[in-house]
Amino acid sequence: MSMQELADLIRTGGRRALARGITLVESTRADHRAQAGELLDLLLPHAGDSMRIGITGVPGVGKSTFIEAFGAHVIDQGHRVAVLAVDPTSRLSGGSILGDKTRMEELARNDSAFIRPSPAGETLGGVARRTREAMLLCEAARFDVIIVETVGVGQSETAVADMTDMFLLLLLPGGGDELQGLKRGIVEMADMVLVNKDDGDLADAAQRAAAEYSGALHLLGAGTPDWPVPVATCSALTGKGIAEAWQWVETFNATMEPSGAIAARRAAQARQWMWSEIREGLMSTLKASRGVAEHLPELEAEVAAGRITPAAAARKLLEAFLKQ
């Protein structure tokens, strides 16, 4: 199949074609990278018309349950939803769980939804290396709400804010001591904060937590100009607060779109994406260099033995690379 044929199938809403396209852009093979570049060039003019939402939170906060309830509500409002779920990758085995699709069974069966789990690999920030490209393909396939769910394993979960229009932070009920351990970086980036599990025995704790987080955000200040960050509670289990969360998303879009803030954010993200690709391309080229390969084992052994500093070894490798 030619890339033009694949692009046409993606544009007409072919789910298998979309899955195949994402697999192609995620591949590291050189021939696949060339094909992926051609596919993206064909689809780029048809992408960009969506609301991009990044969602993060610590393990156990209920991200998948929230996304299933939230996605179902958004579809009921007449939208098509694509979920790009990123799962952690083991540094030892290289394997990943890829279980989000099984945790969103109802949403996965909906014809207006598309769920794609991807391994994080070695990429930091809770997202997969090719999440940006996958978003463009989903937009070209006429999904107008794109949700990126991060790994959710720590305070590095900020890369998703650099590729989405709105950053939603899910938190567990609790405040006080837990508030002390909350890093400023991820909170300052949030455009909306939701305390999940506002149900049953945790309802009172969720309400107290929302009040304390709201006070903390008031002191920190808004990360997005002209947008006071809403702090609310919800229950992904019962559906409480889900409709209100979507209303906040619509309000955010209605506020930021006319002012050009979303366009400016995407332009800055595109520039950052370009430099990210340059860094990764240079690193791949450096590792494949014959001059570097000749000196690498020896310098690695020297560094491991403590006979040379990592900085000095890096300089030697760069000199060998540049000479070649």
C-alpha positions, 0 to 999 in steps of 0.5 A: 500500500502506498502512503497516499492510499494509507493517508486516504484510508485514515482520512475516511475514518479507517480505524485499521488504517489509523492503527497501521499509521501509528505503528508506522510512525512509532517504528524505529526502522530507517525505511519506516521512518522515511515512510512515516515522514511521507505519511505525515506530510500528506496528513498535516494539512488535514490535522490540527482541528481538535481539542488536545487534552493532557491528563496526568496523576499518580498511580491509583488516582483513577486516570483510566476510569476517569477517561472512560467516563469523561470520554463517554460523556464527550461522545454523547455531546457529539464529539469523536474521542481518541485516547493515546494512553502511554504505559510505563516501560521496564528498564530491565526487560524493555516490556510494557503493560499496555493495559489501558485498552482493557481498562476502558472496555466500554469506551473501546467498543464505542464507534466514536472512540479510538484507544491506542496504548503505546510504550513510553520506552526511554522517553522522559515526561510520561509520554511516548516518543511519537505521541505528537505524530500519533495526535496528528494522525488521529486529527486527520482521521476526524477525531476532534477531542484528543486525550493523552494519558501519561504514565503517571509515575512521578513529577516528570509528568510535564512533557504532556503539557508541551504537546496539548492545549489543556493540561488536567491534573487528577489528584487523590483525596487528601491534603495537609501532609500530602500537600507538602509533598506536591511539587510546584512544577506540575501544579503550576502547569495545570489548567484544571485540577480535579480531585477524584474519588468524591464518593462514599467514605472519601467524599468529605476528604475529597472536598477538603482536599479541593479546598486546600489545593485551591488555596495552594494554587491561589498562592502559586498563581496561574500557569496560563495567563488570563485563566484562573485554574478551576479546582473541583471534585469528581467521581469517575465511578459514579459520574459526579462532576464529569459533565462539569469537567467537560464544561470547564474544557469548553470554557477554556477553549472558548476563552483561549481560542479567540485570543490566539493563546492556543495558536501561540501555544501550539506554535511554541510546541511546534518549535520545541518539537523541531529541536527535540527531533534535532537532538534525537537525530543527532544522538542517533547519528552520533551513536552510529558513527564509526569514529565513536564506535571505535572509542566508545568501549574503551571510554566507557570502561575508563569512566566505569573504573573512575579513571576519567570523568564522564565529561572528559569522555564525552568531549573525546567522543564528540571530538571523534564524531566531529573529526569524522 
